[in-house]
Amino acid sequence: MQRTQSPVLARLARLNPTAVFLATLALVLVALFAPGPVGGMLLLLLAVLLVWLMTATWAVQRPATRLLRLLMLTLLIAVALAKLL
């Protein structure tokens, strides 16, 4: 582990990518099918976690990857706000 790397990121790197994907997919599906404000808050929680992860990995991403991640984050926030309203 590098000196600048946080212990949380090191722990995330050791997780099984398939399990992380399935857990995230389950959270998104629960949030989409949950009633309005509950689903919107779950999606906003996921967006906050993604923003934190994006800020931690921003420097090592290519510009095309950065753009795609920003577009997906914008879509996630738009859906969350639509569910809240």
C-alpha positions as CSV (number, residue, x, y, z in Angstrom):
1,M,0.0,0.0,0.0
2,Q,1.3,3.4,-0.9
3,R,1.6,6.1,1.8
4,T,-1.0,8.3,0.1
5,Q,-3.5,5.5,-0.3
6,S,-6.3,5.4,2.3
7,P,-7.0,2.1,4.1
8,V,-10.6,2.3,2.9
9,L,-9.4,2.2,-0.8
10,A,-7.0,-0.6,0.0
11,R,-9.9,-2.6,1.5
12,L,-12.1,-1.8,-1.5
13,A,-9.4,-3.1,-3.9
14,R,-9.4,-6.5,-2.2
15,L,-13.1,-7.0,-2.6
16,N,-14.5,-9.3,-5.3
17,P,-15.5,-7.2,-8.3
18,T,-18.5,-9.5,-9.1
19,A,-19.8,-9.2,-5.5
20,V,-19.5,-5.4,-5.6
21,F,-21.3,-5.2,-8.9
22,L,-24.1,-7.5,-7.7
23,A,-24.5,-5.6,-4.4
24,T,-24.6,-2.3,-6.3
25,L,-27.1,-3.7,-8.8
26,A,-29.3,-4.9,-5.9
27,L,-29.1,-1.4,-4.3
28,V,-30.1,0.3,-7.5
29,L,-33.0,-2.1,-8.1
30,V,-34.3,-1.7,-4.6
31,A,-34.0,2.1,-4.9
32,L,-35.8,2.1,-8.2
33,F,-38.7,0.0,-7.0
34,A,-38.9,1.6,-3.5
35,P,-41.6,4.3,-3.0
36,G,-40.6,7.9,-4.1
37,P,-38.6,9.5,-1.3
38,V,-37.1,6.3,0.1
39,G,-35.8,5.3,-3.4
40,G,-34.6,8.8,-4.1
41,M,-32.6,8.9,-0.9
42,L,-31.0,5.5,-1.6
43,L,-30.0,6.7,-5.1
44,L,-28.6,9.9,-3.6
45,L,-26.6,7.8,-1.1
46,L,-25.2,5.8,-3.9
47,A,-24.3,9.0,-5.8
48,V,-22.5,10.4,-2.7
49,L,-20.4,7.2,-2.5
50,L,-19.6,7.4,-6.2
51,V,-18.6,11.0,-5.9
52,W,-16.2,10.0,-3.1
53,L,-14.8,7.2,-5.2
54,M,-14.4,9.4,-8.3
55,T,-12.5,12.1,-6.3
56,A,-10.2,9.4,-5.0
57,T,-9.4,8.0,-8.4
58,W,-9.8,11.1,-10.6
59,A,-6.1,11.6,-11.2
60,V,-5.4,8.1,-12.6
61,Q,-8.4,8.0,-15.1
62,R,-8.2,8.8,-18.7
63,P,-10.3,11.8,-19.9
64,A,-12.7,9.6,-21.8
65,T,-13.3,7.5,-18.7
66,R,-13.8,10.7,-16.6
67,L,-16.4,12.0,-19.0
68,L,-18.3,8.7,-19.0
69,R,-18.3,8.6,-15.2
70,L,-19.6,12.2,-15.0
71,L,-22.4,11.4,-17.4
72,M,-23.4,8.3,-15.5
73,L,-23.3,10.2,-12.2
74,T,-25.4,13.0,-13.7
75,L,-28.0,10.4,-14.9
76,L,-28.0,8.8,-11.4
77,I,-28.6,12.1,-9.7
78,A,-31.3,13.0,-12.2
79,V,-33.2,9.8,-11.5
80,A,-32.8,10.3,-7.8
81,L,-34.2,13.8,-7.9
82,A,-37.1,12.6,-10.1
83,K,-38.0,10.0,-7.5
84,L,-37.8,12.6,-4.8
85,L,-40.0,15.0,-6.6
